Amino acid sequence: MAGGSLVLTLIGILVQIQVGKNSFSEGMLYAAFPASLMLSSECTYLKRYSSRARIVMSVGGALVVVLMMWGAVAIARMI
């Protein structure tokens, strides 16, 4: 989980360096911990499901978290 948070945070920082400060890079920074929590649930809470279902639920959940944060930051910037 710590590694996932670090990787997603670094991705957000690299996007900010390359593109500049925008809603996606800020949303990635805010979603780093919840998204890595979703990714780590594959080997804990979702253990009883098939491997294909675990991957879909954990990666899909992480993508939903990142997109939700991106939308929240975009709306907050418009206000």
mmJSON file of the N, C-alpha and C atoms, coordinates in Angstrom:
{"data_MODEL":{"atom_site":{
"group_PDB":["ATOM","ATOM","ATOM","ATOM","ATOM","ATOM","ATOM","ATOM","ATOM","ATOM","ATOM","ATOM","ATOM","ATOM","ATOM","ATOM","ATOM","ATOM","ATOM","ATOM","ATOM","ATOM","ATOM","ATOM","ATOM","ATOM","ATOM","ATOM","ATOM","ATOM","ATOM","ATOM","ATOM","ATOM","ATOM","ATOM","ATOM","ATOM","ATOM","ATOM","ATOM","ATOM","ATOM","ATOM","ATOM","ATOM","ATOM","ATOM","ATOM","ATOM","ATOM","ATOM","ATOM","ATOM","ATOM","ATOM","ATOM","ATOM","ATOM","ATOM","ATOM","ATOM","ATOM","ATOM","ATOM","ATOM","ATOM","ATOM","ATOM","ATOM","ATOM","ATOM","ATOM","ATOM","ATOM","ATOM","ATOM","ATOM","ATOM","ATOM","ATOM","ATOM","ATOM","ATOM","ATOM","ATOM","ATOM","ATOM","ATOM","ATOM","ATOM","ATOM","ATOM","ATOM","ATOM","ATOM","ATOM","ATOM","ATOM","ATOM","ATOM","ATOM","ATOM","ATOM","ATOM","ATOM","ATOM","ATOM","ATOM","ATOM","ATOM","ATOM","ATOM","ATOM","ATOM","ATOM","ATOM","ATOM","ATOM","ATOM","ATOM","ATOM","ATOM","ATOM","ATOM","ATOM","ATOM","ATOM","ATOM","ATOM","ATOM","ATOM","ATOM","ATOM","ATOM","ATOM","ATOM","ATOM","ATOM","ATOM","ATOM","ATOM","ATOM","ATOM","ATOM","ATOM","ATOM","ATOM","ATOM","ATOM","ATOM","ATOM","ATOM","ATOM","ATOM","ATOM","ATOM","ATOM","ATOM","ATOM","ATOM","ATOM","ATOM","ATOM","ATOM","ATOM","ATOM","ATOM","ATOM","ATOM","ATOM","ATOM","ATOM","ATOM","ATOM","ATOM","ATOM","ATOM","ATOM","ATOM","ATOM","ATOM","ATOM","ATOM","ATOM","ATOM","ATOM","ATOM","ATOM","ATOM","ATOM","ATOM","ATOM","ATOM","ATOM","ATOM","ATOM","ATOM","ATOM","ATOM","ATOM","ATOM","ATOM","ATOM","ATOM","ATOM","ATOM","ATOM","ATOM","ATOM","ATOM","ATOM","ATOM","ATOM","ATOM","ATOM","ATOM","ATOM","ATOM","ATOM","ATOM","ATOM","ATOM","ATOM","ATOM","ATOM","ATOM","ATOM","ATOM","ATOM","ATOM","ATOM","ATOM","ATOM","ATOM","ATOM","ATOM"],
"id":[1,2,3,4,5,6,7,8,9,10,11,12,13,14,15,16,17,18,19,20,21,22,23,24,25,26,27,28,29,30,31,32,33,34,35,36,37,38,39,40,41,42,43,44,45,46,47,48,49,50,51,52,53,54,55,56,57,58,59,60,61,62,63,64,65,66,67,68,69,70,71,72,73,74,75,76,77,78,79,80,81,82,83,84,85,86,87,88,89,90,91,92,93,94,95,96,97,98,99,100,101,102,103,104,105,106,107,108,109,110,111,112,113,114,115,116,117,118,119,120,121,122,123,124,125,126,127,128,129,130,131,132,133,134,135,136,137,138,139,140,141,142,143,144,145,146,147,148,149,150,151,152,153,154,155,156,157,158,159,160,161,162,163,164,165,166,167,168,169,170,171,172,173,174,175,176,177,178,179,180,181,182,183,184,185,186,187,188,189,190,191,192,193,194,195,196,197,198,199,200,201,202,203,204,205,206,207,208,209,210,211,212,213,214,215,216,217,218,219,220,221,222,223,224,225,226,227,228,229,230,231,232,233,234,235,236,237],
"type_symbol":["N","C","C","N","C","C","N","C","C","N","C","C","N","C","C","N","C","C","N","C","C","N","C","C","N","C","C","N","C","C","N","C","C","N","C","C","N","C","C","N","C","C","N","C","C","N","C","C","N","C","C","N","C","C","N","C","C","N","C","C","N","C","C","N","C","C","N","C","C","N","C","C","N","C","C","N","C","C","N","C","C","N","C","C","N","C","C","N","C","C","N","C","C","N","C","C","N","C","C","N","C","C","N","C","C","N","C","C","N","C","C","N","C","C","N","C","C","N","C","C","N","C","C","N","C","C","N","C","C","N","C","C","N","C","C","N","C","C","N","C","C","N","C","C","N","C","C","N","C","C","N","C","C","N","C","C","N","C","C","N","C","C","N","C","C","N","C","C","N","C","C","N","C","C","N","C","C","N","C","C","N","C","C","N","C","C","N","C","C","N","C","C","N","C","C","N","C","C","N","C","C","N","C","C","N","C","C","N","C","C","N","C","C","N","C","C","N","C","C","N","C","C","N","C","C","N","C","C","N","C","C","N","C","C","N","C","C"],
"label_atom_id":["N","CA","C","N","CA","C","N","CA","C","N","CA","C","N","CA","C","N","CA","C","N","CA","C","N","CA","C","N","CA","C","N","CA","C","N","CA","C","N","CA","C","N","CA","C","N","CA","C","N","CA","C","N","CA","C","N","CA","C","N","CA","C","N","CA","C","N","CA","C","N","CA","C","N","CA","C","N","CA","C","N","CA","C","N","CA","C","N","CA","C","N","CA","C","N","CA","C","N","CA","C","N","CA","C","N","CA","C","N","CA","C","N","CA","C","N","CA","C","N","CA","C","N","CA","C","N","CA","C","N","CA","C","N","CA","C","N","CA","C","N","CA","C","N","CA","C","N","CA","C","N","CA","C","N","CA","C","N","CA","C","N","CA","C","N","CA","C","N","CA","C","N","CA","C","N","CA","C","N","CA","C","N","CA","C","N","CA","C","N","CA","C","N","CA","C","N","CA","C","N","CA","C","N","CA","C","N","CA","C","N","CA","C","N","CA","C","N","CA","C","N","CA","C","N","CA","C","N","CA","C","N","CA","C","N","CA","C","N","CA","C","N","CA","C","N","CA","C","N","CA","C","N","CA","C","N","CA","C","N","CA","C","N","CA","C","N","CA","C","N","CA","C","N","CA","C"],
"label_alt_id":[null,null,null,null,null,null,null,null,null,null,null,null,null,null,null,null,null,null,null,null,null,null,null,null,null,null,null,null,null,null,null,null,null,null,null,null,null,null,null,null,null,null,null,null,null,null,null,null,null,null,null,null,null,null,null,null,null,null,null,null,null,null,null,null,null,null,null,null,null,null,null,null,null,null,null,null,null,null,null,null,null,null,null,null,null,null,null,null,null,null,null,null,null,null,null,null,null,null,null,null,null,null,null,null,null,null,null,null,null,null,null,null,null,null,null,null,null,null,null,null,null,null,null,null,null,null,null,null,null,null,null,null,null,null,null,null,null,null,null,null,null,null,null,null,null,null,null,null,null,null,null,null,null,null,null,null,null,null,null,null,null,null,null,null,null,null,null,null,null,null,null,null,null,null,null,null,null,null,null,null,null,null,null,null,null,null,null,null,null,null,null,null,null,null,null,null,null,null,null,null,null,null,null,null,null,null,null,null,null,null,null,null,null,null,null,null,null,null,null,null,null,null,null,null,null,null,null,null,null,null,null,null,null,null,null,null,null],
"label_comp_id":["MET","MET","MET","ALA","ALA","ALA","GLY","GLY","GLY","GLY","GLY","GLY","SER","SER","SER","LEU","LEU","LEU","VAL","VAL","VAL","LEU","LEU","LEU","THR","THR","THR","LEU","LEU","LEU","ILE","ILE","ILE","GLY","GLY","GLY","ILE","ILE","ILE","LEU","LEU","LEU","VAL","VAL","VAL","GLN","GLN","GLN","ILE","ILE","ILE","GLN","GLN","GLN","VAL","VAL","VAL","GLY","GLY","GLY","LYS","LYS","LYS","ASN","ASN","ASN","SER","SER","SER","PHE","PHE","PHE","SER","SER","SER","GLU","GLU","GLU","GLY","GLY","GLY","MET","MET","MET","LEU","LEU","LEU","TYR","TYR","TYR","ALA","ALA","ALA","ALA","ALA","ALA","PHE","PHE","PHE","PRO","PRO","PRO","ALA","ALA","ALA","SER","SER","SER","LEU","LEU","LEU","MET","MET","MET","LEU","LEU","LEU","SER","SER","SER","SER","SER","SER","GLU","GLU","GLU","CYS","CYS","CYS","THR","THR","THR","TYR","TYR","TYR","LEU","LEU","LEU","LYS","LYS","LYS","ARG","ARG","ARG","TYR","TYR","TYR","SER","SER","SER","SER","SER","SER","ARG","ARG","ARG","ALA","ALA","ALA","ARG","ARG","ARG","ILE","ILE","ILE","VAL","VAL","VAL","MET","MET","MET","SER","SER","SER","VAL","VAL","VAL","GLY","GLY","GLY","GLY","GLY","GLY","ALA","ALA","ALA","LEU","LEU","LEU","VAL","VAL","VAL","VAL","VAL","VAL","VAL","VAL","VAL","LEU","LEU","LEU","MET","MET","MET","MET","MET","MET","TRP","TRP","TRP","GLY","GLY","GLY","ALA","ALA","ALA","VAL","VAL","VAL","ALA","ALA","ALA","ILE","ILE","ILE","ALA","ALA","ALA","ARG","ARG","ARG","MET","MET","MET","ILE","ILE","ILE"],
"label_asym_id":["A","A","A","A","A","A","A","A","A","A","A","A","A","A","A","A","A","A","A","A","A","A","A","A","A","A","A","A","A","A","A","A","A","A","A","A","A","A","A","A","A","A","A","A","A","A","A","A","A","A","A","A","A","A","A","A","A","A","A","A","A","A","A","A","A","A","A","A","A","A","A","A","A","A","A","A","A","A","A","A","A","A","A","A","A","A","A","A","A","A","A","A","A","A","A","A","A","A","A","A","A","A","A","A","A","A","A","A","A","A","A","A","A","A","A","A","A","A","A","A","A","A","A","A","A","A","A","A","A","A","A","A","A","A","A","A","A","A","A","A","A","A","A","A","A","A","A","A","A","A","A","A","A","A","A","A","A","A","A","A","A","A","A","A","A","A","A","A","A","A","A","A","A","A","A","A","A","A","A","A","A","A","A","A","A","A","A","A","A","A","A","A","A","A","A","A","A","A","A","A","A","A","A","A","A","A","A","A","A","A","A","A","A","A","A","A","A","A","A","A","A","A","A","A","A","A","A","A","A","A","A","A","A","A","A","A","A"],
"label_entity_id":["1","1","1","1","1","1","1","1","1","1","1","1","1","1","1","1","1","1","1","1","1","1","1","1","1","1","1","1","1","1","1","1","1","1","1","1","1","1","1","1","1","1","1","1","1","1","1","1","1","1","1","1","1","1","1","1","1","1","1","1","1","1","1","1","1","1","1","1","1","1","1","1","1","1","1","1","1","1","1","1","1","1","1","1","1","1","1","1","1","1","1","1","1","1","1","1","1","1","1","1","1","1","1","1","1","1","1","1","1","1","1","1","1","1","1","1","1","1","1","1","1","1","1","1","1","1","1","1","1","1","1","1","1","1","1","1","1","1","1","1","1","1","1","1","1","1","1","1","1","1","1","1","1","1","1","1","1","1","1","1","1","1","1","1","1","1","1","1","1","1","1","1","1","1","1","1","1","1","1","1","1","1","1","1","1","1","1","1","1","1","1","1","1","1","1","1","1","1","1","1","1","1","1","1","1","1","1","1","1","1","1","1","1","1","1","1","1","1","1","1","1","1","1","1","1","1","1","1","1","1","1","1","1","1","1","1","1"],
"label_seq_id":[1,1,1,2,2,2,3,3,3,4,4,4,5,5,5,6,6,6,7,7,7,8,8,8,9,9,9,10,10,10,11,11,11,12,12,12,13,13,13,14,14,14,15,15,15,16,16,16,17,17,17,18,18,18,19,19,19,20,20,20,21,21,21,22,22,22,23,23,23,24,24,24,25,25,25,26,26,26,27,27,27,28,28,28,29,29,29,30,30,30,31,31,31,32,32,32,33,33,33,34,34,34,35,35,35,36,36,36,37,37,37,38,38,38,39,39,39,40,40,40,41,41,41,42,42,42,43,43,43,44,44,44,45,45,45,46,46,46,47,47,47,48,48,48,49,49,49,50,50,50,51,51,51,52,52,52,53,53,53,54,54,54,55,55,55,56,56,56,57,57,57,58,58,58,59,59,59,60,60,60,61,61,61,62,62,62,63,63,63,64,64,64,65,65,65,66,66,66,67,67,67,68,68,68,69,69,69,70,70,70,71,71,71,72,72,72,73,73,73,74,74,74,75,75,75,76,76,76,77,77,77,78,78,78,79,79,79],
"pdbx_PDB_ins_code":[null,null,null,null,null,null,null,null,null,null,null,null,null,null,null,null,null,null,null,null,null,null,null,null,null,null,null,null,null,null,null,null,null,null,null,null,null,null,null,null,null,null,null,null,null,null,null,null,null,null,null,null,null,null,null,null,null,null,null,null,null,null,null,null,null,null,null,null,null,null,null,null,null,null,null,null,null,null,null,null,null,null,null,null,null,null,null,null,null,null,null,null,null,null,null,null,null,null,null,null,null,null,null,null,null,null,null,null,null,null,null,null,null,null,null,null,null,null,null,null,null,null,null,null,null,null,null,null,null,null,null,null,null,null,null,null,null,null,null,null,null,null,null,null,null,null,null,null,null,null,null,null,null,null,null,null,null,null,null,null,null,null,null,null,null,null,null,null,null,null,null,null,null,null,null,null,null,null,null,null,null,null,null,null,null,null,null,null,null,null,null,null,null,null,null,null,null,null,null,null,null,null,null,null,null,null,null,null,null,null,null,null,null,null,null,null,null,null,null,null,null,null,null,null,null,null,null,null,null,null,null,null,null,null,null,null,null],
"Cartn_x":[0.821,0.0,0.866,1.96,2.862,3.516,3.875,4.474,3.502,2.252,1.235,0.99,0.953,0.789,1.963,3.157,4.345,4.354,4.016,4.009,2.956,1.754,0.704,1.015,1.642,2.054,3.13,4.088,5.132,4.567,3.583,2.928,2.258,1.558,0.918,1.921,3.045,4.086,4.712,4.98,5.553,4.605,3.31,2.34,2.329,2.424,2.471,3.72,4.849,6.086,5.995,5.455,5.397,4.334,3.146,2.016,1.742,2.061,1.7,0.586,0.246,-0.786,-2.148,-2.79,-4.123,-4.954,-6.206,-7.103,-6.758,-6.238,-5.903,-4.731,-3.688,-2.516,-2.836,-3.65,-4.054,-4.953,-5.865,-6.725,-5.938,-4.889,-4.027,-3.311,-2.866,-2.205,-3.176,-4.406,-5.391,-5.87,-5.88,-6.394,-5.325,-4.102,-3.01,-3.268,-3.607,-3.815,-5.092,-6.27,-7.459,-7.341,-6.692,-6.537,-5.593,-4.53,-3.634,-4.297,-5.2,-5.972,-6.863,-7.476,-8.289,-7.427,-6.252,-5.37,-4.862,-4.656,-4.152,-5.251,-6.506,-7.594,-7.689,-6.949,-6.993,-6.525,-5.498,-4.953,-5.467,-6.392,-6.934,-8.433,-9.22,-10.676,-11.28,-10.654,-11.226,-10.648,-10.026,-9.329,-10.246,-11.506,-12.389,-12.898,-12.658,-13.121,-12.03,-12.402,-11.425,-10.398,-9.263,-8.196,-8.625,-9.373,-9.853,-10.816,-11.707,-12.654,-11.94,-10.921,-10.157,-9.458,-8.861,-8.164,-9.141,-10.275,-11.269,-11.797,-12.101,-12.646,-11.621,-10.384,-9.392,-8.938,-8.632,-8.205,-9.375,-10.548,-11.726,-12.066,-11.977,-12.227,-11.213,-9.943,-8.906,-9.141,-9.549,-9.853,-11.054,-12.055,-13.223,-12.803,-11.937,-11.463,-10.7,-9.803,-9.021,-9.937,-10.892,-11.812,-12.712,-13.131,-13.967,-13.199,-11.94,-11.118,-10.846,-10.621,-10.394,-11.62,-12.798,-14.035,-14.244,-13.939,-14.114,-13.174,-11.943,-10.993,-11.409,-11.895,-12.342,-13.521,-14.457,-15.607,-15.157,-14.241,-13.744,-13.003,-12.29,-11.587,-12.553,-13.72,-14.704,-15.445,-15.527,-16.269,-15.529],
"Cartn_y":[-1.184,0.0,1.248,1.213,2.368,2.566,1.468,1.561,2.117,1.682,2.205,3.68,4.108,5.538,6.335,5.81,6.5,6.594,5.5,5.493,6.459,6.424,7.322,8.78,9.041,10.403,10.879,10.019,10.385,10.619,9.835,10.054,11.422,11.767,13.075,14.209,14.048,15.089,15.207,14.071,14.113,14.758,14.497,15.144,16.65,17.064,18.49,19.133,18.44,18.989,19.091,18.057,18.029,18.969,18.935,19.658,20.966,21.004,22.145,21.737,22.65,22.339,22.293,21.139,20.986,20.089,19.919,19.166,17.684,17.112,15.688,15.401,16.218,15.965,16.18,17.185,17.381,16.25,15.813,14.688,13.414,13.216,12.042,12.103,13.291,13.437,13.157,13.647,13.426,11.976,11.305,9.935,8.879,9.275,8.304,7.268,7.699,6.733,5.907,6.515,5.666,4.689,5.116,4.213,3.06,3.342,2.245,1.323,1.851,1.01,0.054,0.541,-0.325,-1.385,-0.992,-1.954,-3.017,-2.648,-3.632,-4.561,-4.222,-5.08,-6.379,-6.467,-7.682,-8.906,-8.737,-9.898,-10.016,-9.163,-9.27,-9.517,-8.51,-8.631,-9.424,-9.407,-10.054,-11.443,-12.043,-13.309,-14.463,-14.414,-15.544,-15.567,-14.494,-14.425,-14.943,-15.174,-15.65,-14.551,-14.941,-13.957,-12.901,-13.294,-12.336,-11.33,-11.806,-10.91,-9.973,-10.475,-9.628,-8.494,-8.811,-7.78,-6.728,-7.177,-6.229,-5.339,-5.911,-5.108,-4.154,-4.597,-3.716,-2.616,-2.961,-1.943,-1.037,-1.611,-0.792,0.155,-0.326,0.543,1.664,1.353,2.385,3.428,2.987,3.939,4.816,4.23,5.016,6.078,5.719,6.682,7.823,7.487,8.521,9.432,8.85,9.661,10.528,9.992,10.766,11.958,11.748,12.857,13.875,13.396,14.295,15.176,14.567,15.337,16.322,15.909,16.797,17.994,17.761,18.876,19.788,19.217,20.03,20.914,20.361,21.155,22.221,21.88,22.852,23.983,23.705,24.772,25.711,25.201,26.052,26.968,26.565,27.356,28.574],
"Cartn_z":[0.0,0.0,0.0,0.755,0.781,-0.585,-1.234,-2.56,-3.591,-3.507,-4.421,-4.221,-2.964,-2.678,-3.225,-3.042,-3.53,-5.05,-5.726,-7.193,-7.734,-7.19,-7.675,-7.367,-6.239,-5.915,-6.887,-7.19,-8.146,-9.542,-9.931,-11.225,-11.242,-10.175,-10.095,-10.137,-9.461,-9.465,-10.852,-11.503,-12.845,-13.849,-13.724,-14.609,-14.361,-13.087,-12.793,-13.369,-13.332,-13.891,-15.411,-16.059,-17.519,-18.091,-17.516,-18.091,-17.356,-16.099,-15.27,-14.321,-13.456,-12.468,-13.152,-13.1,-13.673,-12.764,-13.107,-12.234,-12.179,-13.276,-13.256,-12.322,-12.408,-11.562,-10.088,-9.789,-8.394,-7.916,-8.77,-8.418,-8.197,-8.97,-8.787,-7.441,-7.052,-5.756,-4.61,-4.726,-3.671,-3.623,-4.77,-4.842,-4.62,-4.351,-4.254,-3.166,-1.975,-0.897,-1.084,-1.37,-1.543,-2.716,-3.798,-4.944,-4.603,-3.871,-3.492,-2.476,-1.681,-0.767,-1.552,-2.619,-3.474,-4.162,-4.612,-5.275,-4.315,-3.066,-2.098,-1.593,-1.831,-1.357,-2.149,-3.251,-4.064,-3.285,-2.472,-1.765,-0.328,0.085,1.446,1.424,1.156,1.238,0.093,-1.058,-2.236,-2.487,-1.487,-1.653,-2.071,-1.696,-1.982,-3.427,-4.184,-5.569,-6.511,-7.745,-8.73,-9.009,-9.554,-9.79,-10.805,-11.807,-12.8,-12.168,-11.322,-10.651,-9.679,-8.984,-8.061,-8.796,-9.944,-10.72,-11.222,-11.734,-12.249,-11.133,-9.974,-8.875,-8.284,-8.127,-7.51,-8.466,-9.705,-10.675,-11.045,-11.23,-11.53,-10.398,-9.172,-8.022,-7.906,-8.184,-8.15,-9.235,-10.421,-11.493,-11.146,-10.518,-10.093,-9.077,-8.149,-7.144,-7.81,-8.748,-9.433,-10.251,-10.978,-11.776,-10.904,-9.762,-8.849,-8.289,-7.916,-7.42,-8.519,-9.737,-10.858,-11.064,-11.037,-11.181,-10.043,-8.823,-7.673,-7.765,-8.177,-8.318,-9.455,-10.559,-11.692,-11.298,-10.543,-10.076,-9.097,-8.21,-7.229,-7.913,-8.98,-9.717,-10.413,-10.826,-11.506,-10.544,-9.286,-8.298,-7.918],
"occupancy":[1.0,1.0,1.0,1.0,1.0,1.0,1.0,1.0,1.0,1.0,1.0,1.0,1.0,1.0,1.0,1.0,1.0,1.0,1.0,1.0,1.0,1.0,1.0,1.0,1.0,1.0,1.0,1.0,1.0,1.0,1.0,1.0,1.0,1.0,1.0,1.0,1.0,1.0,1.0,1.0,1.0,1.0,1.0,1.0,1.0,1.0,1.0,1.0,1.0,1.0,1.0,1.0,1.0,1.0,1.0,1.0,1.0,1.0,1.0,1.0,1.0,1.0,1.0,1.0,1.0,1.0,1.0,1.0,1.0,1.0,1.0,1.0,1.0,1.0,1.0,1.0,1.0,1.0,1.0,1.0,1.0,1.0,1.0,1.0,1.0,1.0,1.0,1.0,1.0,1.0,1.0,1.0,1.0,1.0,1.0,1.0,1.0,1.0,1.0,1.0,1.0,1.0,1.0,1.0,1.0,1.0,1.0,1.0,1.0,1.0,1.0,1.0,1.0,1.0,1.0,1.0,1.0,1.0,1.0,1.0,1.0,1.0,1.0,1.0,1.0,1.0,1.0,1.0,1.0,1.0,1.0,1.0,1.0,1.0,1.0,1.0,1.0,1.0,1.0,1.0,1.0,1.0,1.0,1.0,1.0,1.0,1.0,1.0,1.0,1.0,1.0,1.0,1.0,1.0,1.0,1.0,1.0,1.0,1.0,1.0,1.0,1.0,1.0,1.0,1.0,1.0,1.0,1.0,1.0,1.0,1.0,1.0,1.0,1.0,1.0,1.0,1.0,1.0,1.0,1.0,1.0,1.0,1.0,1.0,1.0,1.0,1.0,1.0,1.0,1.0,1.0,1.0,1.0,1.0,1.0,1.0,1.0,1.0,1.0,1.0,1.0,1.0,1.0,1.0,1.0,1.0,1.0,1.0,1.0,1.0,1.0,1.0,1.0,1.0,1.0,1.0,1.0,1.0,1.0,1.0,1.0,1.0,1.0,1.0,1.0,1.0,1.0,1.0,1.0,1.0,1.0,1.0,1.0,1.0,1.0,1.0,1.0],
"B_iso_or_equiv":[0.0,0.0,0.0,0.0,0.0,0.0,0.0,0.0,0.0,0.0,0.0,0.0,0.0,0.0,0.0,0.0,0.0,0.0,0.0,0.0,0.0,0.0,0.0,0.0,0.0,0.0,0.0,0.0,0.0,0.0,0.0,0.0,0.0,0.0,0.0,0.0,0.0,0.0,0.0,0.0,0.0,0.0,0.0,0.0,0.0,0.0,0.0,0.0,0.0,0.0,0.0,0.0,0.0,0.0,0.0,0.0,0.0,0.0,0.0,0.0,0.0,0.0,0.0,0.0,0.0,0.0,0.0,0.0,0.0,0.0,0.0,0.0,0.0,0.0,0.0,0.0,0.0,0.0,0.0,0.0,0.0,0.0,0.0,0.0,0.0,0.0,0.0,0.0,0.0,0.0,0.0,0.0,0.0,0.0,0.0,0.0,0.0,0.0,0.0,0.0,0.0,0.0,0.0,0.0,0.0,0.0,0.0,0.0,0.0,0.0,0.0,0.0,0.0,0.0,0.0,0.0,0.0,0.0,0.0,0.0,0.0,0.0,0.0,0.0,0.0,0.0,0.0,0.0,0.0,0.0,0.0,0.0,0.0,0.0,0.0,0.0,0.0,0.0,0.0,0.0,0.0,0.0,0.0,0.0,0.0,0.0,0.0,0.0,0.0,0.0,0.0,0.0,0.0,0.0,0.0,0.0,0.0,0.0,0.0,0.0,0.0,0.0,0.0,0.0,0.0,0.0,0.0,0.0,0.0,0.0,0.0,0.0,0.0,0.0,0.0,0.0,0.0,0.0,0.0,0.0,0.0,0.0,0.0,0.0,0.0,0.0,0.0,0.0,0.0,0.0,0.0,0.0,0.0,0.0,0.0,0.0,0.0,0.0,0.0,0.0,0.0,0.0,0.0,0.0,0.0,0.0,0.0,0.0,0.0,0.0,0.0,0.0,0.0,0.0,0.0,0.0,0.0,0.0,0.0,0.0,0.0,0.0,0.0,0.0,0.0,0.0,0.0,0.0,0.0,0.0,0.0,0.0,0.0,0.0,0.0,0.0,0.0],
"pdbx_formal_charge":[null,null,null,null,null,null,null,null,null,null,null,null,null,null,null,null,null,null,null,null,null,null,null,null,null,null,null,null,null,null,null,null,null,null,null,null,null,null,null,null,null,null,null,null,null,null,null,null,null,null,null,null,null,null,null,null,null,null,null,null,null,null,null,null,null,null,null,null,null,null,null,null,null,null,null,null,null,null,null,null,null,null,null,null,null,null,null,null,null,null,null,null,null,null,null,null,null,null,null,null,null,null,null,null,null,null,null,null,null,null,null,null,null,null,null,null,null,null,null,null,null,null,null,null,null,null,null,null,null,null,null,null,null,null,null,null,null,null,null,null,null,null,null,null,null,null,null,null,null,null,null,null,null,null,null,null,null,null,null,null,null,null,null,null,null,null,null,null,null,null,null,null,null,null,null,null,null,null,null,null,null,null,null,null,null,null,null,null,null,null,null,null,null,null,null,null,null,null,null,null,null,null,null,null,null,null,null,null,null,null,null,null,null,null,null,null,null,null,null,null,null,null,null,null,null,null,null,null,null,null,null,null,null,null,null,null,null],
"auth_seq_id":[1,1,1,2,2,2,3,3,3,4,4,4,5,5,5,6,6,6,7,7,7,8,8,8,9,9,9,10,10,10,11,11,11,12,12,12,13,13,13,14,14,14,15,15,15,16,16,16,17,17,17,18,18,18,19,19,19,20,20,20,21,21,21,22,22,22,23,23,23,24,24,24,25,25,25,26,26,26,27,27,27,28,28,28,29,29,29,30,30,30,31,31,31,32,32,32,33,33,33,34,34,34,35,35,35,36,36,36,37,37,37,38,38,38,39,39,39,40,40,40,41,41,41,42,42,42,43,43,43,44,44,44,45,45,45,46,46,46,47,47,47,48,48,48,49,49,49,50,50,50,51,51,51,52,52,52,53,53,53,54,54,54,55,55,55,56,56,56,57,57,57,58,58,58,59,59,59,60,60,60,61,61,61,62,62,62,63,63,63,64,64,64,65,65,65,66,66,66,67,67,67,68,68,68,69,69,69,70,70,70,71,71,71,72,72,72,73,73,73,74,74,74,75,75,75,76,76,76,77,77,77,78,78,78,79,79,79],
"auth_comp_id":["MET","MET","MET","ALA","ALA","ALA","GLY","GLY","GLY","GLY","GLY","GLY","SER","SER","SER","LEU","LEU","LEU","VAL","VAL","VAL","LEU","LEU","LEU","THR","THR","THR","LEU","LEU","LEU","ILE","ILE","ILE","GLY","GLY","GLY","ILE","ILE","ILE","LEU","LEU","LEU","VAL","VAL","VAL","GLN","GLN","GLN","ILE","ILE","ILE","GLN","GLN","GLN","VAL","VAL","VAL","GLY","GLY","GLY","LYS","LYS","LYS","ASN","ASN","ASN","SER","SER","SER","PHE","PHE","PHE","SER","SER","SER","GLU","GLU","GLU","GLY","GLY","GLY","MET","MET","MET","LEU","LEU","LEU","TYR","TYR","TYR","ALA","ALA","ALA","ALA","ALA","ALA","PHE","PHE","PHE","PRO","PRO","PRO","ALA","ALA","ALA","SER","SER","SER","LEU","LEU","LEU","MET","MET","MET","LEU","LEU","LEU","SER","SER","SER","SER","SER","SER","GLU","GLU","GLU","CYS","CYS","CYS","THR","THR","THR","TYR","TYR","TYR","LEU","LEU","LEU","LYS","LYS","LYS","ARG","ARG","ARG","TYR","TYR","TYR","SER","SER","SER","SER","SER","SER","ARG","ARG","ARG","ALA","ALA","ALA","ARG","ARG","ARG","ILE","ILE","ILE","VAL","VAL","VAL","MET","MET","MET","SER","SER","SER","VAL","VAL","VAL","GLY","GLY","GLY","GLY","GLY","GLY","ALA","ALA","ALA","LEU","LEU","LEU","VAL","VAL","VAL","VAL","VAL","VAL","VAL","VAL","VAL","LEU","LEU","LEU","MET","MET","MET","MET","MET","MET","TRP","TRP","TRP","GLY","GLY","GLY","ALA","ALA","ALA","VAL","VAL","VAL","ALA","ALA","ALA","ILE","ILE","ILE","ALA","ALA","ALA","ARG","ARG","ARG","MET","MET","MET","ILE","ILE","ILE"],
"auth_asym_id":["A","A","A","A","A","A","A","A","A","A","A","A","A","A","A","A","A","A","A","A","A","A","A","A","A","A","A","A","A","A","A","A","A","A","A","A","A","A","A","A","A","A","A","A","A","A","A","A","A","A","A","A","A","A","A","A","A","A","A","A","A","A","A","A","A","A","A","A","A","A","A","A","A","A","A","A","A","A","A","A","A","A","A","A","A","A","A","A","A","A","A","A","A","A","A","A","A","A","A","A","A","A","A","A","A","A","A","A","A","A","A","A","A","A","A","A","A","A","A","A","A","A","A","A","A","A","A","A","A","A","A","A","A","A","A","A","A","A","A","A","A","A","A","A","A","A","A","A","A","A","A","A","A","A","A","A","A","A","A","A","A","A","A","A","A","A","A","A","A","A","A","A","A","A","A","A","A","A","A","A","A","A","A","A","A","A","A","A","A","A","A","A","A","A","A","A","A","A","A","A","A","A","A","A","A","A","A","A","A","A","A","A","A","A","A","A","A","A","A","A","A","A","A","A","A","A","A","A","A","A","A","A","A","A","A","A","A"],
"auth_atom_id":["N","CA","C","N","CA","C","N","CA","C","N","CA","C","N","CA","C","N","CA","C","N","CA","C","N","CA","C","N","CA","C","N","CA","C","N","CA","C","N","CA","C","N","CA","C","N","CA","C","N","CA","C","N","CA","C","N","CA","C","N","CA","C","N","CA","C","N","CA","C","N","CA","C","N","CA","C","N","CA","C","N","CA","C","N","CA","C","N","CA","C","N","CA","C","N","CA","C","N","CA","C","N","CA","C","N","CA","C","N","CA","C","N","CA","C","N","CA","C","N","CA","C","N","CA","C","N","CA","C","N","CA","C","N","CA","C","N","CA","C","N","CA","C","N","CA","C","N","CA","C","N","CA","C","N","CA","C","N","CA","C","N","CA","C","N","CA","C","N","CA","C","N","CA","C","N","CA","C","N","CA","C","N","CA","C","N","CA","C","N","CA","C","N","CA","C","N","CA","C","N","CA","C","N","CA","C","N","CA","C","N","CA","C","N","CA","C","N","CA","C","N","CA","C","N","CA","C","N","CA","C","N","CA","C","N","CA","C","N","CA","C","N","CA","C","N","CA","C","N","CA","C","N","CA","C","N","CA","C","N","CA","C","N","CA","C","N","CA","C","N","CA","C","N","CA","C"],
"pdbx_PDB_model_num":[1,1,1,1,1,1,1,1,1,1,1,1,1,1,1,1,1,1,1,1,1,1,1,1,1,1,1,1,1,1,1,1,1,1,1,1,1,1,1,1,1,1,1,1,1,1,1,1,1,1,1,1,1,1,1,1,1,1,1,1,1,1,1,1,1,1,1,1,1,1,1,1,1,1,1,1,1,1,1,1,1,1,1,1,1,1,1,1,1,1,1,1,1,1,1,1,1,1,1,1,1,1,1,1,1,1,1,1,1,1,1,1,1,1,1,1,1,1,1,1,1,1,1,1,1,1,1,1,1,1,1,1,1,1,1,1,1,1,1,1,1,1,1,1,1,1,1,1,1,1,1,1,1,1,1,1,1,1,1,1,1,1,1,1,1,1,1,1,1,1,1,1,1,1,1,1,1,1,1,1,1,1,1,1,1,1,1,1,1,1,1,1,1,1,1,1,1,1,1,1,1,1,1,1,1,1,1,1,1,1,1,1,1,1,1,1,1,1,1,1,1,1,1,1,1,1,1,1,1,1,1,1,1,1,1,1,1]
}}}
